[in-house]
């Protein structure tokens, strides 16, 4: 008797329960932490107003404000993880979202060449654009960290359709999807790391350099959008992440008029220190 499907379902159930428990914990911590940050921020502002512009203590107050801002970003990650994704749901053009994300990502201080191939036939999707952008941005930042000496980053979109057999493999419903692929020429990762990469708080970065919530949050967001994410190694080197999000039928039929010609761009990002 083939028990592979039953075991796979059991593993998914255990993982889902674990993610739900961590999400509930993260949400509670984030709210309490936000309250503390608000108290710190308020008192710092009161002190700053009592100081003259030339007072040396203003610099220390500014440092405290910067620390509070970093803490606020962390609580934002935790809340996003707890919510599992969708806050503001609307139609999303993935090709345009990539363009907007690259404008922000272009400020990174790395020597990276980014090449985009956006298929004009890629259907639009329905979801929270901020959360989908967060997934893309997290994958790009991870790719940059995997190429400390520089390299190439490929971002592609394409339409795809999953058959019933394929949908069982990816554990999502069959039908049309928009696929977004992020590939790098970094060092890649071993199979054991790939198995754990979406676990909450798992990270390969040095202590203090990562929370271990980025890819776990990305997986949770895509699950909430009815999609999935897979990881693998490129040949001869590097890592790829493939994201699938269900196509939005009403928009997919009109996508050809939104972007009649596909884009193929190369963007060079060089360190400002060079």
N, C-alpha and C positions, 0 to 999 in steps of 0.2 A: 504494500500500500504506500502511495506517495504522500508523505506528510509535509512536503516542502511548503505548500500553500498555507497549511494550518500554522506551521511554525512562523512563517513570514507574517501572518495576521497577528499572531500572539506577540511577536517582536514589535510590530507597529502599535498595537494596543498599549504595551508597556511603555514604549517611547512617548505615545500621546499622553498617557497619564503622568509620566515624568515631566513633560513639557508643561502640562496644565498646572501641576503642583509648583514648578519653578516660576511659572507666569504669575500665579496668585501671590507667591512670596515676593516676587520682584515688584509687583504692583503696590503691595503694602509698604515695602521698604521705600519705594520711590516717593510715595505720598508723604511719609514721615520725614524723609530726607529733604523734600521740597519745603516742608514747613520750617525746618531748621535753617535751610538756606535763606528763606525769606526773612527770618529773624536776623540773621547775620547781615544780609544786604541792607535791611532797614536801618540797623544801628550804625553800619559803616557810612551810609549816606548822611545820617544825622551828624556824625563826627566830621565828615568832609566839609559840611556846610559851615562848621565852626572854625575851620582852618583857613588861613590866608593862602593865596596862590603860591607864595614862595616858601611856605612851611615845609620842611623836609619830611614831616609825617604824612603829607599827602601822597608821597610815593609809596609808602607802606600801605596806605589805604587803597591805592590803585592795585597793588599786588593782591590784596585780599579780595578785591572785586574780580580780578582775573581768575582767582582760585574758585570763587563762587560761580563764575560763568562756566568753568570746566565741570564743576559739580552739577550744574543745571543740565549740561549736555549729557552727562552720565545718567541722570534721572530721566531725561528724555528717551534714552536708549531703553532703560528699564520699563518705562511706561509703554513704549512701542512694543516691547516684547510681551508685556502683560496683555495688551489689547489684541495682539496677534495680527495687527495690520490695519484693516480698513477703518478710517475715520471719516474722510471726505470722499465719497464714491462718485466717480464720473467717468466719462469716456476718455481714453488715453491713446494718443498716437505715440507708439514706442520710438519711432524714428525722431520725432521732435523732442521727446523726453531725453534721448541720448544727446542730441545737440545741446540742449540746455544744461545737462549734467557735465558735459565736457567743458563748457565755458567756465564752470566753477572749478572743475578738476584741473584745469590748465594752470592753476596757480601752484601746483605741487612742485617741490624743489627736487626733482629727479631728472636724470637724462633718459627720457623714455620717448620712443616714437609710437604714436597711437595711430592705428589704421582702422577706419570704419567702413563697413560695407552694409548699407541699409537697403533691404529689398523693398521696392515700392509696393509690392503686393502683400507685404506683411499686414495682417488685419489689426485694427485697433482692438483694445481690450477695455474691460470695465473694472475699475478699482480705485484705490487711493493713490494718486500720483506721487505724493510725498513719500509714501512707504515704498513704492516701486523704485523711485529714485534712490531711496536709502539703500535698497538691495544692490542696485547697480553701482552706486558709489562705494559701498563696502567691498564689492568684488574688485573694483579697480584699485582701491587702496591696498588690498591684500596682494594684488598682482605686482604693484610697485614695490612692496616690501619683499617680495620673492625675487626681485631683480635689483639688488643694491648696487650693482655695477652698471646698471642700465640694460636696456633690451627693447623688445617690441611687445605692444599690447594690441590685440585684435578684438574689435567689437563688431558683431554682425547680427542682423535680424533676418528672419525668413518665415514664411508661412509653413505650417506643417499640419498634418492630420494623423491622429492616432486611431488605429484599428482597435477592435475589442481585445485582441491578444496583446497588443502593445500597451493598451491602457491598464491591463492587469499587471504588467511588469512595472509600470510607473505608478500604479495605484491611484489613477485619476480616471475620470470618465472619458470614453472615446469621443472623437469629434475634432473640429478644427481648432488649432492653437496658433498663437504667435510665439515664435521661439527667439530668444535672445541669447547669444553666445559670447562669452568673455574668455579669451585665451591669452596666455603670456608665454614668454620664452625663458622663464625662470628655472629653478632647480627641480620643480615638481615635488611630489610627496609620495611616500610609500603607502602600501595598501592599508596598514594598520591606522595610519593617520587619516586616510580617506574615510575609514569606517567611523572615526570619532569626530570628524571635522564639524559636524552639525550638532554635536552634543553641547548643551549649555555649559559655559565656563571653561570649555576646552580650548586651549590655545597653544601654538608652537612658538609664540613670541616670548622674549625674555620678561621676567617679572617687572611689572610697571609699564610695559609697552602695549598691553592689550587686555581687554576685559573678558574675552572668550565668549562674548554675546553676539558678535557681529553676524557670523554665519548661522548660528542658532536662530537668531532673530529673523534672518533672511528666509530660512526654511519655514519658520512659523508664519511669516507674512505671506509667502507664496501658497502655503497650505490654506490660509484663510481666503485667498483669492481663487481657490480651486485649481491651482497649478502645482508645479513641483520644480525641484532643482537637483541636478546630478553633477558629479565631479569625476574627473578622470585625468590621466596623464597624456600629454601630447607626445608625438614621435617627431624628432628624437628627444626633445626635452620640453619642459613646461607643463602647465596645468590648464585644463579647460573647465568651465562651468556652463552648463546648458540650462536655461530657464524656459519653462513653458507656462503660458498663461492662456486661459480659454479665450477664443476670439469672441468679439462682440458682434453678432450677425448684422445688426442694423448699420453699423459703421463699416464693417468689413466690405460690404458691397460698394461703398463709396470711396474706399481707400485709394483707388487708382487715380481719382481726380484730385486727392489731397496732395499727392506727391508723384507726378507723372514720370519723373526720372529719378532713378536711385542715386545715392550719393556714395562716392568712393574718395575718401580724403586721407591724407597723411598729415599728422600734426606732430611737430617736434617740440618737446618740452625739455628745456635745459636748466640746470641749476643756476639760480641767480648769483651763486657764489663764484661761478667760473668766469 
